[in-house]
Amino acid sequence: DAGITQSPRYKITETGRQVTLMCHQTWSHSYMFWYRQDLGHGLRLIYYSAAADITDKGEVPDGYVVSRSKTENFPLTLESATRSQTSVYFCASSKPLATNEQFFGPGTRLTVL
Amino acid sequence: AQSVTQPDIHITVSEGASLELRCNYSYGATPYLFWYVQSPGQGLQLLLKYFSGDTLVQGIKGFEAEFKRSQSSFNLRKPSVHWSDAAEYFCAVSVYGGSQGNLIFGKGTKLSVKP
């Protein structure tokens, strides 16, 4: 089905482990985004990508790495997970104009023990 | 820096009553404004957006919002709330000419609906 999917939907990991969250969209949108959602903070942008092989930092990039070798995929990696990275992570995509809405995936709930 | 303020963290209304959720933004020029809704355990869905023209915009699910430049506000309204409207609502601003990364969200307002 067309849309934006995230995997896994739930993940429990331990401090210091590497974790990769996957995001896949079928619309061929050029822009993709990663947000984290925490109580009291709303959604905060981690990284975004304007096209394949073009990525840029958002508001809270520390501790995260992204790549975008294909337009449809935008994985987010926590190289050494910390408890403060326990959060719900949302991926989004959009066409390349600021007036265009962002389409959100269902989210990944990550717990770091 | 641009910012979005949603003054109400949690609002409870009775089913059938009217609703207004407040949103104020801080930006020197005309921003692009959005309202998103998040149902429990779900991602965000766009309700409506404003970027030019008529300052009263209509959205999905019977929602509307009014852009008031003088008050730097973009309040969301619905004349009669349904139980299915219980969710969290986020106001967001995008900057004209800015990169697509510049979508700034408010912290959200959680809406509860009493039967």
Interface residues (C-beta under 8 A of the other chain):
Chain A: Y31 F33 G40 H41 G42 L43 R44 L45 Y48 A50 D56 G58 F90 A92 S94 P96 L97 A98 T99 E101 Q102 F104 G105 P106 G107
Chain B: Y32 F34 Y36 G41 Q42 G43 L44 Q45 L46 K49 F51 F90 S94 V95 Y96 G97 G98 S99 Q100 G101 N102 L103 F105 G106 K107 G108
